[in-house]
Amino acid sequence: MTLDSAEQYLRPEPWYRRPATLDRTAFVVSLAALAGETVHLLGTSSAVPVGAWFAFAFALAGVGVIVARRSAWAGLVFVLGGALTSGLAGWDPITLWTIAVFTVFSATVRGVSAVRSGLVTALVTALSEALALSFQIAQPEVTLAAATSIAGAAAGSALLSQHRYWRSLEERTRDALLTREAEADRRVAEERLRIARDLHDVVGHEVAIVSMHLGVAEVSLPSGADAARRALADARIGVQAVLHETQEILLLLRASSPPTDDDTRPAPGTAGLEALVASFEGTGLDVRARLACLPPGLDATIDTAVYRIVQEALTNALKYGRGTVDLDVLLVNATIIIRARNDRRTDDVVDGRRAGLGLVGMTERARSAGGDVDVAADEATFTVTVTLDIDRRHDS
C-alpha cells in the first residue's frame, strides 16, 4: 500500500481547529479591536486629557500585535506595555488587555510555554487594571483580567496539544495501514517461495522419474513396435515440455519472492518433525507432542503438507497462545490426523485483528494434499484438527 492509498482511510482534521487558522484568527481579532477602539476614541472628546498617553499605549499595542507574528515574546511584551501604560495614565485598559489575551493565545497555539506566558500576562493585565482603579484590587475587573489571560494561554496550549495528538493518530494510523499491507505482502511472498520450492522438489522430481521410465520403456520395446516407440517418444517430448513449463513457473514464482538462504534446499517432510518441535521448544513454547511413526514412502505432497501444517499450528500457538500446546500427529488406519490445542490469550490482537492468515495457508495446504481442516475455538481454548487421507491422495 502506498501513502496515497493510505490517505483514503484518514479523516483530515477540521480546518477551523488547525493552529495556523486559529493563529491568524487571533491576529485579525486583535487588529479589529485596535481599529474599533481607535475609531471610538477619535469620536469622543473626553479622551483629550489623556490622548497623548493613550495614543502611545495604543501604538505600543499595535506594534506588539505586528511584532508577535515573528517573535511571540517580543510582541507580547509590547502589548502588555501598552496595557500597563494605559493603566498608569488612568484610562481603563480593558481593550488593551483583551488584545493581550488574544496575543498570548496566538503565542501558545504556536508553541510558547502556556505556564510562563499565561502567568506573565495575568500579572501585568491585572496590575494595569488595578492601576486604572486606584489599586482597588477587590474589583471584579482585576480578577477578570487575570482569569481571561490564563484562560487564553490555556486554550491555546490545549488546542495545540489536541492538534499534535490528532497528528500522532494520523501517523499511527498510516503506519498501521502500511505495516499491515507489508505484512500481507511478506506472507504472500513467503508462501510463493514455499510453493516454488515444493513444486521444484515434488513435481519436478516426479516428472523426471516419468521421463526416465518412458526412456526405459522405449529402449525395451522389441523390434517391430514402431508405433509404440513413436508414442513413447511423443510422450517423452510432452513430459519435457511439462518440465520446461514447470521451470518457467518456478522462475515466475521466485521473481517476487525475497531471497533466502534455503532456496535450494529440498522441501521438508515428516522426517524433520522432531527437529521442528525442538526448534519451537527452544523459543520457550512448551510442546507436549505425540508423534506417531509414519510409514516411509509417503506421497511427497502429503509428506511436505504434514510438516508445513505442524509448523503453522505451532506458530499460531506461539503467537496467540499462553505458552503451552498439545500436539498430536497420529496415524489411524490410512488417515494422518494432526491436532494442535492451546489455551488462548484474551487480548484484542488475538480476538480478531491479526488472526486468520495462518489458518488460510493451513487450509490451502491441507486441501492440496486431499485433506480437511476443522477449527474449534471458545473463550479459553483453540483447537485445529487436520485429516489427510493417504488413500484418497493416491486415488486422486
ROVEXKOL-544214 format. One line per 8 residues: number of its first residue (from 1); for each residue y, z, x of N, C-alpha, C. Coordinates in steps of 0.001 Angstrom, whole numbers, plus 500000, padded with zeros to 6 digits. Layout:
N
NUM = Y,Z,X,Y,Z,X,Y,Z,X ~ ...
//
This chain:
396
1 = 498805,500000,500842,500000,500000,500000,501245,500000,500877 ~ 502220,499135,500579,503460,499078,501327,504474,500023,500709 ~ 505591,500225,501449,506640,501090,500920,507229,500524,499640 ~ 507340,499193,499543,507903,498601,498331,507044,498888,497116 ~ 505717,498785,497266,504836,499056,496129,504783,500532,495805 ~ 505008,501390,496800,505010,502830,496542,506242,503250,495762 ~ 507370,502510,495915,508610,502900,495270,508497,502868,493750 ~ 507594,502057,493203,507496,501948,491758,506992,503240,491125
9 = 506351,504120,491925,505865,505384,491396,506912,506501,491516 ~ 508050,506223,492154,509043,507256,492407,510194,507126,491421 ~ 510545,508212,490761,511692,508212,489846,512936,508577,490635 ~ 513925,507692,490685,515102,507968,491515,515916,509141,490979 ~ 516617,509808,491890,517487,510913,491499,518671,510361,490715 ~ 519068,511010,489605,520223,510528,488828,521467,510420,489704 ~ 522237,509368,489516,523401,509106,490370,524413,510221,490298 ~ 524548,510850,489112,525587,511867,488942,525230,513187,489633
17 = 524004,513309,490161,523643,514526,490872,523595,514323,492378 ~ 523933,513158,492851,523902,512894,494273,525115,513523,494950 ~ 524948,514100,496141,526061,514773,496828,527268,513872,497035 ~ 527066,512609,497372,528201,511713,497601,529035,511552,496336 ~ 528360,511425,495183,529087,511285,493917,529864,512552,493595 ~ 529233,513711,493773,529906,514979,493486,531084,515208,494424 ~ 530919,514827,495694,532000,514988,496669,533206,514147,496269 ~ 532981,512897,495916,534095,512038,495513,534753,512537,494230
25 = 533933,513033,493314,534482,513547,492062,535409,514733,492318 ~ 534983,515648,493191,535833,516801,493523,537131,516343,494178 ~ 537073,515339,495014,538270,514818,495663,539235,514238,494632 ~ 538720,513462,493698,539564,512857,492665,540192,513938,491786 ~ 539416,514958,491402,539955,516042,490575,541066,516785,491314 ~ 540883,517015,492619,541916,517705,493404,543203,516884,493444 ~ 543099,515591,493676,544284,514739,493682,544953,514708,492312 ~ 544129,514666,491251,544693,514657,489903,545437,515949,489609
33 = 544880,517094,490084,545568,518373,489871,546899,518420,490616 ~ 546920,517922,491852,548171,517871,492613,549204,516993,491912 ~ 548784,515817,491478,549716,514904,490815,550234,515495,489505 ~ 549323,516086,488720,549738,516657,487442,550720,517805,487609 ~ 550457,518682,488582,551356,519809,488794,552707,519351,489345 ~ 552698,518327,490174,553950,517796,490707,554822,517229,489591 ~ 554219,516442,488699,554968,515897,487557,555513,517019,486691 ~ 554694,518060,486504,555143,519186,485666,556342,519892,486294
41 = 556295,520114,487615,557383,520825,488284,558660,520001,488319 ~ 558545,518698,488498,559731,517850,488524,560472,517879,487199 ~ 559762,518176,486125,560412,518222,484820,560826,519624,484410 ~ 560685,520598,485313,561014,521985,484984,562171,522445,485855 ~ 563296,522760,485256,564482,523148,486024,564337,524521,486648 ~ 563492,525377,486072,563318,526729,486601,562660,526739,487959 ~ 562150,525601,488394,561462,525547,489671,562429,525435,490834 ~ 563735,525262,490578,564696,525016,491643,564806,526156,492657
49 = 564823,527478,492242,564998,528539,493235,563892,528564,494286 ~ 562707,528208,493938,561608,528251,494892,561093,526857,495190 ~ 561901,525862,494903,561441,524486,495038,561039,524132,496446 ~ 561806,524560,497444,561500,524182,498821,560184,524792,499272 ~ 559995,526086,498999,558743,526747,499386,557546,526129,498649 ~ 557775,525898,497373,556644,525375,496607,556309,523943,497018 ~ 557361,523170,497346,557105,521815,497843,556318,521861,499145 ~ 556671,522835,500004,555939,522983,501262,554481,523361,500995
57 = 554285,524291,500038,552925,524712,499689,552107,523540,499155 ~ 552743,522720,498286,552026,521570,497745,551747,520533,498823 ~ 552685,520383,499759,552460,519445,500854,551260,519889,501698 ~ 551174,521209,501991,550016,521714,502726,548717,521420,501982 ~ 548733,521686,500675,547517,521449,499883,547139,519977,499865 ~ 548169,519096,499706,547874,517666,499696,547294,517191,501010 ~ 547877,517662,502122,547341,517307,503432,545910,517829,503576 ~ 545694,519052,503079,544344,519637,503168,543299,518829,502425
65 = 543646,518353,501228,542692,517556,500455,542338,516276,501199 ~ 543341,515646,501839,543086,514411,502581,542276,514704,503849 ~ 542688,515738,504596,542022,516068,505858,540573,516485,505616 ~ 540311,517126,504468,538955,517608,504174,537936,516483,504091 ~ 538393,515244,503928,537467,514128,503885,536814,513903,505246 ~ 537524,514287,506323,536999,514090,507666,536535,515394,508292 ~ 537266,516479,508026,536915,517790,508579,537033,518819,507474 ~ 535880,519302,506986,535880,520187,505819,536623,521487,506097
73 = 536369,522091,507247,537011,523382,507541,538518,523231,507735 ~ 538942,522198,508459,540383,521990,508670,541090,521748,507335 ~ 540504,520905,506488,541107,520657,505188,541180,521914,504336 ~ 540113,522731,504387,540104,523962,503601,541186,524922,504078 ~ 541406,524977,505390,542457,525852,505926,543834,525417,505422 ~ 544111,524124,505398,545390,523638,504896,545567,523986,503420 ~ 544532,523764,502611,544633,524045,501177,544856,525536,500931 ~ 544113,526384,501645,544292,527827,501492,545666,528262,501993
81 = 546141,527583,503036,547504,527883,503495,548533,527571,502429 ~ 548335,526485,501712,549246,526168,500617,549209,527218,499528 ~ 548019,527687,499149,547911,528725,498123,548576,530019,498583 ~ 548392,530377,499852,548977,531603,500386,550507,531499,500436 ~ 551020,530341,500809,552472,530121,500827,553052,530262,499426 ~ 552356,529712,498454,552830,529816,497075,552873,531267,496622 ~ 551858,532043,496996,551863,533457,496623,552978,534223,497292 ~ 553240,533939,498578,554330,534602,499293,555688,534280,498672
89 = 555812,533058,498149,557068,532657,497517,557214,533226,496109 ~ 556210,533891,495601,556288,534483,494270,555936,533538,493146 ~ 555423,532372,493504,555046,531392,492471,553539,531510,492215 ~ 553156,531492,490927,551730,531631,490577,550925,530497,491226 ~ 549969,530815,492135,549241,529769,492866,547984,529287,492154 ~ 547936,529417,490845,546687,529097,490145,546250,527651,490378 ~ 547218,526727,490369,546848,525325,490603,546311,525126,492010 ~ 546955,525783,492991,546545,525584,494374,545196,526227,494665
97 = 544937,527425,494125,543603,527960,494397,542521,527278,493570 ~ 542930,526633,492461,541958,525790,491754,541567,524592,492625 ~ 542585,524013,493305,542292,522929,494235,541417,523437,495375 ~ 541665,524673,495823,540837,525259,496880,539381,525396,496431 ~ 539172,525719,495152,537808,525839,494631,537096,524488,494701 ~ 537785,523421,494303,537162,522089,494385,536962,521659,495837 ~ 537864,522084,496709,537724,521726,498124,536517,522418,498742 ~ 536332,523707,498440,535176,524413,499005,533883,523894,498380
105 = 533946,523471,497120,532774,522838,496507,532417,521555,497253 ~ 533434,520728,497528,533209,519477,498259,532651,519744,499651 ~ 533152,520821,500303,532683,521142,501649,531222,521575,501647 ~ 530846,522426,500712,529467,522924,500697,528478,521867,500239 ~ 528897,520951,499392,527986,519908,498951,527724,518916,500081 ~ 528568,518973,501130,528356,518141,502320,527673,518909,503439 ~ 527333,520186,503202,526533,520904,504182,527211,522072,504865 ~ 528471,522367,504554,529150,523522,505148,528528,524804,504607
113 = 528477,525843,505427,527888,527113,505024,528579,527668,503779 ~ 527811,527899,502738,528378,528408,501490,528819,529855,501619 ~ 528137,530644,502424,528485,532061,502563,529841,532209,503233 ~ 530017,531571,504391,531274,531725,505130,532443,531078,504385 ~ 532268,529846,503964,533371,529170,503275,533695,529830,501943 ~ 532667,530294,501233,532915,530956,499952,533653,532272,500108 ~ 533260,533074,501111,533940,534359,501325,535381,534153,501777 ~ 535613,533234,502701,536978,532970,503179,537857,532494,502031
121 = 537350,531553,501247,538128,531032,500117,538405,532122,499100 ~ 537412,532946,498794,537602,534018,497803,538655,535023,498274 ~ 538621,535407,499544,539591,536379,500058,541009,535825,500023 ~ 541186,534575,500465,542537,534010,500534,543093,533731,499142 ~ 542285,533172,498248,542794,532893,496895,543105,534183,496150 ~ 542256,535208,496314,542556,536497,495673,543831,537111,496243 ~ 544013,536985,497566,545225,537521,498194,546463,536775,497720 ~ 546384,535454,497623,547545,534677,497157,547920,535055,495737
129 = 546934,535284,494884,547221,535684,493503,547795,537095,493470 ~ 547273,537976,494337,547800,539350,494380,549246,539366,494870 ~ 549580,538511,495846,550959,538435,496318,551894,537977,495207 ~ 551458,536964,494444,552301,536471,493344,552497,537522,492264 ~ 551547,538453,492120,551613,539501,491081,552076,540832,491648 ~ 552713,540789,492836,553222,542018,493467,552104,543026,493691 ~ 550982,542544,494152,549821,543360,494521,549263,544180,493346 ~ 549336,543597,492164,548665,544219,491020,547206,543711,491028
137 = 546413,544339,491880,545047,543858,492128,544166,543958,490891 ~ 544504,544868,490008,543669,545050,488807,543823,543914,487808 ~ 544784,543025,488019,544981,541926,487083,543770,540978,487108 ~ 543372,540442,485959,542174,539575,485905,542332,538291,486712 ~ 543603,537851,486939,543779,536621,487706,543248,536762,489137 ~ 543367,537961,489718,542891,538179,491077,541362,538066,491127 ~ 540724,538742,490200,539252,538664,490147,538773,537254,489835 ~ 539504,536569,488939,539127,535206,488570,539225,534270,489770
145 = 540276,534436,490574,540427,533583,491754,539258,533764,492711 ~ 538870,535009,492972,537763,535272,493890,536438,534782,493309 ~ 536233,535027,492031,534954,534664,491409,534762,533154,491367 ~ 535818,532423,491000,535658,530965,490920,535487,530353,492317 ~ 536099,530958,493321,535913,530452,494685,534463,530594,495125 ~ 533899,531778,494874,532492,531995,495229,531587,531085,494401 ~ 531929,530916,493114,531112,530057,492249,531154,528602,492721 ~ 532343,528143,493153,532452,526771,493639,531598,526533,494877
153 = 531650,527488,495827,530831,527351,497032,529343,527412,496697 ~ 528972,528333,495810,527557,528470,495441,527052,527231,494710 ~ 527897,526665,493827,527468,525473,493082,527247,524298,494021 ~ 528166,524107,494975,527988,523015,495933,526736,523177,496763 ~ 526492,524397,497238,525291,524642,498041,524023,524455,497216 ~ 524049,524914,495962,522865,524779,495105,522556,523307,494825 ~ 523590,522524,494552,523357,521100,494282,522867,520369,495526 ~ 523376,520754,496701,522879,520151,497931,521419,520519,498166
161 = 521067,521779,497918,519665,522204,498071,518756,521462,497105 ~ 519237,521272,495873,518435,520528,494895,518239,519088,495350 ~ 519300,518487,495909,519187,517120,496405,518174,517036,497540 ~ 518246,517990,498460,517296,517978,499569,515861,518199,499084 ~ 515691,519066,498089,514358,519290,497525,513843,518025,496845 ~ 514735,517345,496130,514354,516082,495480,513919,515060,496513 ~ 514673,514962,497619,514319,514026,498656,512979,514378,499300 ~ 512749,515677,499480,511459,516084,500060,510307,515733,499126
169 = 510523,515877,497810,509484,515487,496852,509212,513989,496923 ~ 510276,513206,497049,510094,511756,497164,509298,511411,498416 ~ 509639,512057,499536,508923,511780,500778,507460,512187,500685 ~ 507215,513368,500089,505829,513826,499940,505049,512897,499023 ~ 505697,512430,497929,505020,511507,497018,504716,510192,497720 ~ 505701,509697,498483,505494,508441,499199,504366,508578,500231 ~ 504386,509702,500959,503335,509921,501961,501963,510051,501305 ~ 501920,510742,500144,500637,510913,499455,500081,509572,498983
177 = 500963,508712,498456,500511,507408,497985,500010,506549,499143 ~ 500761,506551,500234,500346,505756,501385,499066,506293,502003 ~ 498946,507629,502053,497738,508230,502622,496519,507929,501759 ~ 496704,508005,500435,495574,507711,499536,495105,506274,499695 ~ 496066,505351,499788,495694,503948,499938,495038,503710,501298 ~ 495578,504374,502340,494985,504210,503664,493569,504765,503706 ~ 493351,505893,503012,492005,506473,502968,491037,505529,502261 ~ 491492,504937,501153,490627,503998,500432,490312,502772,501296
185 = 491334,502264,502006,491101,501108,502887,490127,501462,504006 ~ 490271,502672,504541,489376,503087,505621,487941,503186,505135 ~ 487752,503767,503932,486402,503899,503399,485786,502528,503119 ~ 486613,501609,502597,486117,500262,502336,485720,499572,503642 ~ 486567,499741,504680,486264,499110,505967,484989,499689,506570 ~ 484802,501009,506459,483587,501625,506973,482356,501121,506235 ~ 482476,500977,504921,481329,500505,504152,481013,499047,504469 ~ 482067,498255,504699,481834,496857,505104,481078,496810,506421
193 = 481442,497701,507341,480762,497727,508629,479309,498155,508472 ~ 479076,499133,507601,477691,499561,507354,476866,498428,506755 ~ 477476,497738,505797,476758,496617,505171,476452,495552,506215 ~ 477436,495271,507069,477214,494254,508101,476088,494660,509032 ~ 476079,495937,509436,475035,496397,510348,473663,496352,509680 ~ 473608,496814,508413,472332,496787,507700,471860,495358,507454 ~ 472816,494476,507150,472463,493077,506922,471892,492453,508191 ~ 472503,492802,509319,472032,492279,510600,470626,492775,510917
201 = 470397,494085,510709,469124,494676,511121,467999,494432,510121 ~ 468343,494355,508849,467303,494224,507817,467067,492745,507478 ~ 468121,492090,506956,467953,490702,506524,467690,489788,507721 ~ 468475,489960,508786,468279,489106,509958,466894,489246,510544 ~ 466415,490491,510575,465066,490723,511118,464006,490044,510260 ~ 464126,490216,508941,463120,489645,508039,463145,488118,508095 ~ 464350,487533,508161,464441,486075,508216,463832,485553,509517 ~ 464082,486260,510609,463499,485843,511893,461977,485893,511845
209 = 461416,486914,511197,459967,487020,511075,459408,485879,510231 ~ 460108,485580,509124,459662,484471,508270,459658,483172,509067 ~ 460726,482946,509852,460792,481719,510658,459639,481659,511656 ~ 459325,482803,512253,458233,482833,513228,456901,482509,512550 ~ 456659,483098,511383,455393,482832,510679,455307,481375,510235 ~ 456422,480804,509845,456402,479393,509467,456039,478524,510666 ~ 456558,478903,511840,456199,478150,513038,454737,478267,513365 ~ 454177,479493,513219,452750,479679,513477,451921,478861,512502
217 = 452345,478892,511234,451594,478126,510231,451651,476630,510518 ~ 452818,476186,510995,452979,474760,511256,452064,474295,512385 ~ 451962,475042,513460,451120,474610,514580,449640,474850,514304 ~ 449338,475669,513304,447937,475972,512998,447339,475013,511989 ~ 448142,474108,511473,447617,473175,510485,446644,472190,511150 ~ 445614,471832,510445,444685,470840,511003,445333,469464,511011 ~ 444770,468599,511780,445281,467223,511822,445096,466552,510476 ~ 446036,465762,510124,445984,465069,508845,446773,465759,507751
225 = 447234,467010,507988,448021,467727,506964,449502,467457,507185 ~ 449830,466205,507171,451209,465824,507460,452181,466308,506393 ~ 451764,466235,505127,452660,466659,504052,452983,468146,504172 ~ 451951,468956,504456,452165,470396,504614,453027,470682,505835 ~ 452797,469881,506904,453588,470088,508120,455061,469769,507866 ~ 455340,468709,507096,456719,468368,506779,457346,469443,505904 ~ 456558,469969,504966,457082,471024,504094,457430,472273,504896 ~ 456538,472623,505835,456823,473799,506657,458039,473565,507557
233 = 458182,472350,508064,459346,472042,508888,460627,472163,508079 ~ 460579,471618,506829,461765,471749,505966,462059,473218,505660 ~ 460978,474007,505455,461172,475430,505176,461816,476136,506372 ~ 461378,475768,507579,461965,476381,508775,463441,476014,508907 ~ 463768,474766,508562,465177,474358,508595,465995,475188,507596 ~ 465404,475371,506398,466093,476184,505399,466290,477621,505847 ~ 465251,478179,506493,465354,479557,506993,466427,479658,508072 ~ 466480,478648,508956,467505,478644,509991,468908,478557,509377
241 = 469019,477771,508289,470310,477693,507609,470707,479045,507013 ~ 469718,479736,506425,469983,481078,505874,470427,482023,506977 ~ 469743,481938,508115,470098,482805,509238,471518,482501,509721 ~ 471871,481223,509750,473219,480838,510170,474264,481375,509184 ~ 473991,481217,507881,474925,481715,506873,475063,483235,506955 ~ 473938,483896,507250,473996,485351,507396,474909,485746,508546 ~ 474821,485016,509649,475701,485292,510778,477166,485087,510398 ~ 477448,484059,509596,478822,483827,509161,479317,484984,508290
249 = 478442,485476,507411,478815,486611,506567,479075,487853,507423 ~ 478249,488033,508442,478436,489180,509341,479800,489105,510032 ~ 480168,487917,510488,481467,487764,511134,482600,488068,510166 ~ 482460,487636,508915,483483,487892,507908,483606,489385,507614 ~ 482469,490058,507478,482494,491495,507185,483084,492289,508343 ~ 482726,491923,509548,483211,492670,510712,484676,492376,511012 ~ 485180,491257,510518,486566,490893,510828,487554,491903,510287 ~ 487240,492551,509143,488143,493524,508535,487686,494942,508754
257 = 486739,495148,509642,486216,496482,509889,486735,497016,511209 ~ 487028,498329,511278,487508,498891,512535,486409,498910,513575 ~ 486734,498644,514846,485710,498668,515889,485196,500070,516127 ~ 483900,500193,516283,483289,501478,516597,482305,501283,517731 ~ 481910,502405,518306,481025,502343,519461,479592,501971,519102 ~ 479249,502124,517818,477843,501905,517456,477647,500632,516649 ~ 478535,499643,516827,478411,498412,516049,477086,497698,516305 ~ 476577,497809,517522,475382,497048,517873,474103,497866,517752
265 = 474225,499094,517309,473023,499919,517188,472254,499535,515933 ~ 470949,499732,515910,470176,499448,514691,470535,500404,513569 ~ 470329,499941,512344,470629,500787,511196,469734,502024,511211 ~ 470300,503215,510958,469483,504432,510978,468519,504467,509807 ~ 467447,505248,509977,466441,505355,508928,465923,506769,508792 ~ 464811,506912,508109,464269,508239,507810,463841,508985,509066 ~ 463581,508290,510138,463200,508969,511380,464333,509814,511934 ~ 465563,509529,511516,466700,510287,512025,467195,511367,511091
273 = 466427,511722,510041,466897,512713,509080,467051,514098,509704 ~ 466099,514506,510516,466189,515833,511124,467420,515934,512027 ~ 467658,514897,512807,468847,514907,513662,470120,514899,512824 ~ 470095,514192,511696,471253,514166,510807,471550,515554,510248 ~ 470501,516237,509772,470674,517594,509246,471208,518519,510335 ~ 470672,518384,511534,471121,519235,512645,472588,518998,512966 ~ 473053,517746,512861,474458,517463,513155,475377,518125,512138 ~ 474963,518191,510859,475774,518865,509858,475725,520380,510045
281 = 474572,520897,510448,474497,522336,510725,475405,522709,511889 ~ 475599,521793,512813,476497,522066,513926,477946,522185,513497 ~ 478300,521638,512335,479667,521759,511823,479875,523033,511016 ~ 478821,523835,510841,478933,525079,510087,478332,525035,508698 ~ 477785,523885,508288,477163,523771,506978,475764,524372,507032 ~ 475472,525273,506101,474153,525894,506018,473252,524997,505160 ~ 472347,524275,505803,471474,523331,505104,470079,523934,505003 ~ 469661,524191,503772,468273,524642,503524,467480,523395,503136
289 = 466849,522797,504140,466248,521475,503964,464740,521561,503846 ~ 464215,520727,502974,462766,520481,502872,462570,518967,502981 ~ 462107,518536,504137,461958,517108,504404,460480,516751,504423 ~ 460082,515962,503466,458678,515547,503398,458397,514508,504477 ~ 457150,514390,504819,456723,513382,505788,456562,512058,505034 ~ 457502,511172,505217,457474,509903,504500,456547,508926,505205 ~ 455937,508026,504459,454977,507098,505071,455660,506133,506027 ~ 454981,505771,507096,455559,504797,508033,455591,503410,507403
297 = 456395,502554,507973,456453,501171,507499,457175,501006,506185 ~ 458111,501903,505869,458880,501744,504641,459683,500456,504696 ~ 459948,499918,503522,460845,498778,503443,462156,499152,504130 ~ 462705,498218,504944,463889,498528,505744,465070,498934,504874 ~ 465218,498317,503703,466327,498662,502821,466192,500097,502328 ~ 464975,500492,501921,464753,501862,501448,464908,502847,502597 ~ 464393,502484,503756,464480,503368,504919,465942,503693,505245 ~ 466787,502670,505239,468209,502887,505523,468897,503606,504369
305 = 468526,503271,503129,469153,503891,501964,468915,505401,501940 ~ 467693,505829,502281,467399,507273,502301,468331,507982,503268 ~ 468474,507427,504444,469333,508057,505457,470785,508120,504977 ~ 471300,507017,504485,472696,506971,504068,472963,507882,502874 ~ 472030,507956,501942,472220,508810,500767,472231,510277,501182 ~ 471318,510669,502056,471315,512045,502554,472615,512337,503301 ~ 473058,511378,504094,474315,511556,504839,475492,511771,503893 ~ 475575,510977,502838,476678,511110,501895,476585,512402,501091
313 = 475376,512806,500728,475198,514056,499986,475644,515253,500815 ~ 475271,515271,502091,475685,516373,502966,477187,516335,503231 ~ 477754,515143,503313,479200,515033,503499,479944,515601,502299 ~ 479485,515281,501091,480109,515836,499889,479993,517347,499849 ~ 478821,517872,500226,478630,519322,500225,479546,519995,501241 ~ 479751,519343,502383,480630,519903,503405,482085,519912,502940 ~ 482509,518838,502268,483900,518733,501851,484203,519612,500641 ~ 483314,519603,499661,483637,520184,498365,482811,521405,498002
321 = 481863,521797,498867,481009,522938,498561,481491,524217,499217 ~ 480696,525277,499067,481045,526586,499607,480365,526865,500937 ~ 479761,525860,501559,479184,526062,502884,477678,526091,502922 ~ 477005,526012,501757,475542,526040,501703,475064,524923,500789 ~ 473977,524254,501194,473424,523175,500383,471903,523232,500478 ~ 471257,523052,499327,469800,522926,499268,469459,521444,499222 ~ 468756,520979,500244,468428,519557,500360,466923,519377,500313 ~ 466483,518513,499412,465061,518178,499294,464905,516667,499431
329 = 464006,516258,500300,463593,514858,500394,462077,514873,500216 ~ 461646,514499,499011,460243,514643,498628,459626,513275,498360 ~ 458329,513239,498481,457555,512045,498142,456567,512427,497056 ~ 456784,511922,495855,455917,512198,494709,455296,510871,494286 ~ 453992,510764,494513,453283,509505,494283,453963,508401,495096 ~ 454537,507429,494442,455202,506339,495164,456717,506405,495000 ~ 457221,507592,494739,458659,507763,494497,459249,508745,495502 ~ 460298,508346,496136,461048,509241,497025,462150,509899,496200
337 = 462182,511226,496211,463181,511990,495460,464091,512711,496462 ~ 465375,512443,496353,466381,513106,497190,467240,513970,496272 ~ 467273,515270,496539,468059,516177,495685,468910,517080,496581 ~ 470202,517124,496285,471127,517994,497025,471892,518844,496026 ~ 471839,520159,496226,472516,521086,495313,473381,522031,496137 ~ 474651,522188,495703,475558,523110,496393,476475,523782,495378 ~ 476958,524951,495744,477943,525655,494922,479301,524991,495101 ~ 480022,524865,494010,481292,524157,494043,482448,525106,494331
345 = 483463,524564,495021,484738,525260,495087,485479,524976,493789 ~ 486501,525769,493520,487222,525635,492250,488657,525202,492441 ~ 489022,524756,493650,490405,524342,493854,490648,522992,493210 ~ 491931,522638,493070,492310,521421,492364,491823,520171,493061 ~ 491755,520202,494406,491333,518995,495127,489924,518617,494755 ~ 489081,519641,494549,487692,519365,494204,487579,518883,492775 ~ 488454,519429,491886,488278,519168,490471,488884,517844,490056 ~ 488721,516816,490836,489023,515501,490331,489994,514664,491116
353 = 490697,515212,492096,491703,514425,492777,491128,513569,493886 ~ 490097,514065,494565,489569,513336,495709,488105,512930,495533 ~ 487445,513553,494565,486019,513286,494401,485812,511892,493818 ~ 484623,511324,494046,484266,510089,493372,483909,508950,494297 ~ 484578,508777,495433,484296,507659,496328,482897,507759,496905 ~ 482491,508968,497294,481159,509150,497854,480073,508853,496848 ~ 480271,509269,495608,479262,509015,494577,479137,507524,494280 ~ 480268,506825,494309,480208,505372,494076,479381,504697,495159
361 = 479658,505048,496414,478893,504463,497505,477425,504833,497443 ~ 477126,506089,497079,475738,506538,496971,475010,505774,495862 ~ 475695,505582,494742,475076,504858,493628,474784,503402,493997 ~ 475758,502762,494651,475545,501373,495065,474407,501265,496072 ~ 474352,502236,496990,473282,502222,497993,471918,502390,497322 ~ 471819,503306,496352,470548,503552,495674,470114,502329,494859 ~ 471064,501716,494175,470706,500562,493352,470289,499374,494206 ~ 470882,499241,495402,470468,498155,496281,469021,498318,496727
369 = 468539,499572,496688,467147,499840,497060,466256,500001,495834 ~ 466758,499627,494674,465961,499707,493454,465826,501107,492913 ~ 466812,501990,493152,466717,503373,492720,467761,503735,491684 ~ 467757,505019,491316,468677,505550,490315,469311,506831,490851 ~ 470501,507147,490312,471240,508352,490702,471556,509150,489449 ~ 471328,510458,489535,471662,511352,488424,472529,512487,488970 ~ 473638,512744,488310,474572,513783,488746,474665,514847,487663 ~ 474512,516098,488055,474649,517229,487135,475647,518205,487741
377 = 476700,518504,486985,477753,519380,487520,478226,520326,486428 ~ 478510,521550,486825,479166,522511,485952,480231,523229,486775 ~ 480758,524321,486245,481838,525009,486946,481362,525643,488245 ~ 480059,525913,488377,479570,526658,489542,478818,525792,490537 ~ 478057,524815,490065,477182,524062,490967,477365,522560,490782 ~ 476913,521841,491786,476926,520378,491762,475594,519897,492318 ~ 474903,519066,491551,473585,518583,491951,473527,517078,491785 ~ 473088,516408,492821,472876,514972,492757,471408,514703,493080
385 = 470780,513885,492242,469367,513546,492407,469221,512035,492454 ~ 468549,511550,493495,468341,510112,493676,466842,509854,493728 ~ 466393,508882,492971,464979,508490,492987,464874,507043,493456 ~ 463992,506828,494409,463744,505495,494949,462265,505190,494788 ~ 461965,504199,493978,460588,503813,493691,460155,502789,494728 ~ 459224,503186,495588,458772,502291,496649,458110,501056,496069 ~ 457256,501242,495074,456547,500090,494481,457493,499139,493791 ~ 458506,499706,493094,459431,498834,492389,460219,497987,493363
393 = 460563,498554,494521,461280,497761,495522,460411,496603,496028 ~ 459154,496905,496266,458265,495825,496734,458048,494777,495671 ~ 457958,495230,494402,457733,494280,493306,458946,493360,493139 ~ 460150,493943,493377,461340,493121,493179,461539,492132,494288
//
